[in-house]
Amino acid sequence: MTDFLMKSKIDFAFKEIMMDEKARIGFLSAVLKIKPEEIKETQILNTNLRKEHDDKQGILDVRLLMNNDAERKEVFDMLVNKNPYIDSAYQKLQIISQDKEKRLEYEAREKAIRDYNEGLREAEERGIAIGQEQGIAIGQEQGIEHLNKLNMILLQNKRYDDLERSGNDTDFQQQLMREYDI
């Protein structure tokens, strides 16, 4: 192993670091000067660094969810007081929030995110339902196979009374299955 260490300022290395949830939370809490515990969740929204113009500047989209209601104006005001760099971002946010075209773009993006999340939720519910149906079907098939195997063993051993009893007594049936290791 060499002493070489990538510079975290290079977009490639920075992006790789940001793929780690713990590192991402630590970085964002340090930049925002908040406690890591205040961050509920972070997500990388776009894993491709976008290139704009020829300045080779990459932009990595990160979604940050706070444990409290951090999207409220009062919270932004508090963050502005803690960090002067946030002030610049906050002023930009106030300006673009008043721009009708930007607001339409924002609302379209917000709707797209909600629709996407709803689609994921619905797909997950369908997947769970399908999995449950398949699990039940497999369980029923295995149950039938086990019963058939038990019945054949009881018939081969001429245990006709036990065969009849197992048809009416599930506890006895389970006992026989354990007995025959079924």
Order of alpha helices (4+ residues) and beta strands (2+ residues): alpha-alpha-beta-beta-alpha-alpha-alpha-alpha-alpha
